[in-house]
Amino acid sequence: RKEDIEMKIDTKSRHRTKVGGNVFMDLGFPPKEAKRLLAHADAQIDESIRLKQQLMDEIAEWMKGASVTQAAAAEALHVTRSRVSDVVNRKVEKFTIDALVSMLGRIGKQVRLAVQ
């Protein structure tokens, strides 16, 4: 019976990777492979940040070009004014690429993806 089976999930932290450390080393990868994996992960994160910044710049340029206030932009983008402020101030960590693409779509901007 389901009531008789007690399922426990182990959520105890046993180790933390220090800031600037290499999580791949901590997971047991050989040093050379860990260094390569970390470099690859960092490059992907950097590319994601650049893409978010570009999308945010498009929204900010639309606001500037149309002389739209943050309050009016919030209404058009279907977000709060504080979210618009976060876009204008390029707080990339607060947004997914998906969310930014959706906002651009709401103001008639088409986003195209190119894979190289």
N, C-alpha and C positions, 0 to 999 in steps of 0.2 A: 504494500500500500504506500501511496505517495507520502502520507503523513508520517510513516515509520522511517522514511529515508531522509536523513538530514544531510543536505548538501552544503558544504562550506567551501567558500572561495578564499584562497590565501591572497590577501592584499597587503601583506606586510612588506615594507621596503627593506631591502637588505644592503643596498649599494646605491650610491649616486655617482654619476660621472661629474668630475669637477668641471667648472666653466673653463672652456678652452681645451678640455680633455678630448679623448677620442673614444666615443661610445663603442666603436667597432673593435678597438683593442680590448675594452672591457667585456665584450661579448666573446672574446677568444680568437678573433681572427689574427693571422700572422701579421707582424708589424707592417710589412710592405703592402699587403692587401688592405689592412685597416686604414693605412694612409691614403691609398687609392680610393677606397669607398668613402672616406670622409671628404676628400676633395670633390668627388662626384656629387655627394649630397649637398655640399656647400654651393657648388655651381648651380644645382637645381634650385636651391633656395634663393640665390642671387637673381636667377632668371625670373622666378615667380615675383620677387619684389619689384624688379624692373617693369614687368608687365602690369602689375597693380598700379605702380606710379604712372605709367603711361595712360592707363584707363582713368585714373583720378585726374590727371592733367586734362584729359578730354572733357570731363565733367566741369572742371574749374574754368576751362576756356569757354565752354558753352554758357556758363553763368556770366562770365565777363562780357562776352560778345552780345548776349541778349540783355545785359544789365539787369540780371535777375538777383534778387536778394536771397539770402540763405533760407528764409521762411518760404518764399515762393518756390525756390528750388526743391525744398523738402516736399512741398505739396505735389509738384510735378514728378518727382522721383519716387513718391510714395514711401518716404522715410521721415524720421524726425529731423528737426533742425540741427540737433547735436550730431546726427550722423552726417549731415551735409558739412558741418564744421570739421568733422574728422576727415572727410574727403579733401576739403580745401587745405587742411593742414597735413595731408599725406600720411595719415596714420595707417599705414599698410597692414599692420598686424591686426587691425580691427575688421578687416574685410576679406572675403573670399573673392577670387576672380569672378566666380559665378554671380555674386551679388553686384559687383561693379558692372558686369556685362548687362545684367537685368536693368540696372538704373539707366545705362546708356540707351537701351532699347526703349525705355519709357519716354525718352526725350527725342526719339526718332533717329538715334545714331545707330548705324549698323556696324557690328564688330565682325571682322573676318579673321579666321585662324589659318595660318600658313605653317605647315609642317615641313621642315627641311632636313 
